């Protein structure tokens, strides 16, 4: 949390800073305050298949540090991960497409995006990701996959052609032993077998594989 607080302080106090990619980041103290207030007010209430805050912070850092602008989220739930991603994209001038199959979760997410002040940075779609994701043309430079676990490899294969070199593909509920739920090791083995990708596992939150695309 200290790292996140330091990053937020930098973004608020300095009118324009550069990411690692050299991109100038946008400064909006009013939006930063609104998002932080929303996250503080709702902390501890995200029980419906949402991510731990450590995972949100990690994705925020990845997007800002690399200057990513074209993001895809597979599995919106009620919007916590989308808020972290879109907040980072508000710095880089980007936008998020997020896909959710459940109507009630989708509607709650849209309302949460509005309350956080991030609606303009999010294209929230109510759809079956099995059908929609293969049809999305991209290109994307950041992807977060957190939908049905037995479809993880299929989602990856559908998005890979549209993920830019240097982009990042993050998958939730992954540990060195596999999924945190079910402990299936095949998906992580699949990621690590891919030429042109470098994959690590982030363990501070719910467990995430982080795969950088080094080449096409």
Secondary structure, DSSP 8 states (H G I E B T S, - for coil): -HHHHHHHHHHHHSS--B-TTS-B----HHHHHHHHHHHHHHTT---SS---HHHHHHHHHHHHHHT--EEEEE--TTSHHHHHHHHHHHHHT-EEEEEES-HHHHHHHHHHHHHHT-GGGEEEEES-HHHHGGG----EEEEEE-S-GGGHHHHHHHHHTTEEEEEEEEEESEETTEETTT---HHHHHHHT-TTEEEEEE-SSS-EEEEEE---
